[in-house]
Amino acid sequence: MHTVTAIFKRYSAWIWSVLAPLGPWGVFAFAAVDASFLGMPLDAIVAGYVYHSPRLFPFYVLLASAGSALGSSVVYLIGYYGGEKVLRKRLSEERFARIHASFEKNKFWALMFPAMLPPPTPFKLFVLGAAVFEMQFSHFLAAIFAGRFVRFLLLSLLTIQFGPQFIQLTGDLFRHHFGWVLVAIGVGIAAFLLLRKKKGNSAVVSAELAERTE
């Protein structure tokens, strides 16, 4: 754990040396570059800002989310003008069909969910899919912003709570147990939707009973 902390401190020092001239807007710039074409260690960068200035974490979360949405526009344009061929070159027929089906079912959620997940989630493939499957651009930006906001908010809160070693631990978890993490998240979401639906049905039944007793 001491090694992880030491690595984080050295890496954090490098981040600040590069981003110091940009101030807090550095996290916006790095998020935009990460989302557009160059993969950057964005989680570590956001956590570095939060770790140095915990009180400003809501501002950093907003900047990182907005930067990711803006940077993803570059990939969206590639998918929009490149068409289906661009996406098919990077996916098997089976995987292409699954992504297509998810966008057909609910475009917003099909993009927001991957945006919530850290690497190794192949997020840019879903961004390409949003363009190929003709997702409205304003909804595209909103879905990415919402997903990234959830991701960076949780990252910030956990970094404040547990310190810099959290980044290394969660990174290892996602790299080595990515499938199980997705299953756990899927079960949690399904349980939430089921409870929400059940609560909605209960509200309807209560309203009908109230009408009958009047």
N, C-alpha and C positions, 0 to 999 in steps of 0.2 A: 504493500500500500504506500510506503514511503517513496518507492521508486516511481509509482504512478503520479504521486503528488509532485515529485521533483521534475518529472517530464512535463507535467502540466504547467509548472511555473516557468520552465524554460520556453515552452511553446507559447505561453501567454506573453512572455517578454518579447518574443519575436512578433507576435500579433500586434502588440501595442506600438512597437517600433515602426511597423509598416502603416498602421492605421491612425497613429497619433495625429498626423496633419489633418485628417478628415474628422476627427472628433467622433461623436456618436453616430454621424452619418456613415462612418466606415462600415458598420454592420449592414446598412442598406446596400452599399456598393458591393460588398462581398456576397450578400444574398442574391443580388441581381446577376452577378457573374456566375455564381454557382448554378443558378437555375437556367441560365442561357446556354452556355457552352462548356465552361470549365468546371469540373467537379472540385469543390472546395470543402475543407473540413468545417462546414458551417456550424454544426452543433457546438464544436469546441470554440469557435469564434464568438457565437452568441453567449455561450457560458462564460467565456473570458470577460466579456463586457459586464455581464451580470455579476460575476464574482468580484470584479473591481468596484462596481457601483450598484449594489443591490437595490437601492431606493429607486433607481431609474429603470428597473426591469420592465415595467409596462411599456415604456417608450421604446426600449430595445426590441421587445416582442412585436410591437406595431411596425417598426422599421424593417425588421427581418422578414415579416410576413408580406409587407408591401413590396420589398425588394424581390422576393421570390416570385410574387405574382407578375411584377413587371418583367423580370428576366425571362420568365417562362413564355412571354409573348413571342420571343425570338423562335423558340421551338414550335410554338403554335403556328407561326407564319410558315415555317418550313413544312409542317404537316399540311397546312392549308393549300400551299402552292405545289407541293410535291405530290399530294394526293395519297391514295391508298398504297401505291407502290412503295413509298418511303417506309410505311409501317410494316408491310408484308416482308420486306427485306430483313427486318430485325426480329420477326416472330415466326414461330411455326403456325401451321394452319389451325391447330387446336387452340393455341393460346390466342391467336387473332380472333377466333370465334368467341372465346370466353370474354375477352375485353369488349368485343362488339356487343355481346349480349348484355353485359353490365351497363354499357352506355345506352342501349335501347331501353333498359328497365328504368334507369334513373341517372341521367347524365351528371347532375350535380353531385350526388353521392358517389358515383363511380370515379370522380376526380378528387373529391374532398377526402375520401378515405385514404387513398395512397399518399396524398399530401400530408397527412398526419403522421405517417410512418417514416422513421429515419432509414439510412442505408442499412442493408443493401436493397431496399425497395427500388425497382426499376421505374422511378417516377416519370422520367422523361418519355417513356413509352406511353404512359397514360396521357401525358400532355399532347403527344402526337395523335393519340387516339381521339382526344377531344376535338382536335382540328379536323381529322379525317371523317369523324362521325358527325360533323357540323354542329358542334355545341356553340350556342350563342356566346359571343366574345365577352359580354358583360357578366354572364353567368360563369364563364370560364375563369375570369379574374376573381370573382367573388368566391368560387369554390376553392381555388388555390389559397387565397387569403385566409379563408375560414379554417382550412385544414392546417396550414402552417401556423396560424395563430394558436390553435389548440396544441400543436406540437411544441412550439417555442415557449408557450406559457407553462406547460408541464415541465419542460426542460429547465426553465428558469427557477420555478418553485423548488424543484428537486435539487438543483445546484445550490440554491440558498440554504436549503435544509441539510444536505449531506456533504457539500463541499465538492471540490474538483474531481475527486476520485470517482464520482458518480458517472462521469462521462465515459471513462474507460470501462467500467463495469457494464453499463448498458450497451456499449458498443460491442463488447464480447458476447453479451447475451443475444443480441440481434444477429450477429454474424454466425454464431454456432448453433443457435436454436431458433432460427427465423421462422420455420414452419410452425413450431409449437406456439411461438408468440402470436402469429397470425390466427391460429386456432383459438387461443385464449381471448384475443380481442374480438374475434367473430362471435364467440359464445357470449361474451359480455354485451355486445351490441344487440344480439338476438334476444337476450334476456331483458334488456332495457326496452326494446320495441314491444316485446310481448307484454311486459308490465304496463307499458303506456297504453297499448290497445285494450288491455283488460280494464284499466282505470277508466278509459273512455267509454267502454261498454257499460261499466257500472254507473257512470254518470248519466248515460242515456236511459238506463233502466230506472234510476232514481227519479229522473225527470218525468218519465211516463207514469210512474206510481203517484207522483205528486199531482199530475194532471187528473188522474182518476179519482183522487180523494177530494178534489176541489168541488 
